[in-house]
């Protein structure tokens, strides 16, 4: 248990949150630009097909950050 506490004690929580928000913001911006360029999506995708890529890419950007 002390090894786990020593491993996480060196992290600055504010810095970690800041990096995660920057990564998520960059991912959200890029995927939004790509999704807005779609003129006519396939009808079988449904009306709210853009939500899944927006969520997944933002989460991936936060994890990468």
Order of alpha helices (4+ residues) and beta strands (2+ residues): alpha-alpha-alpha
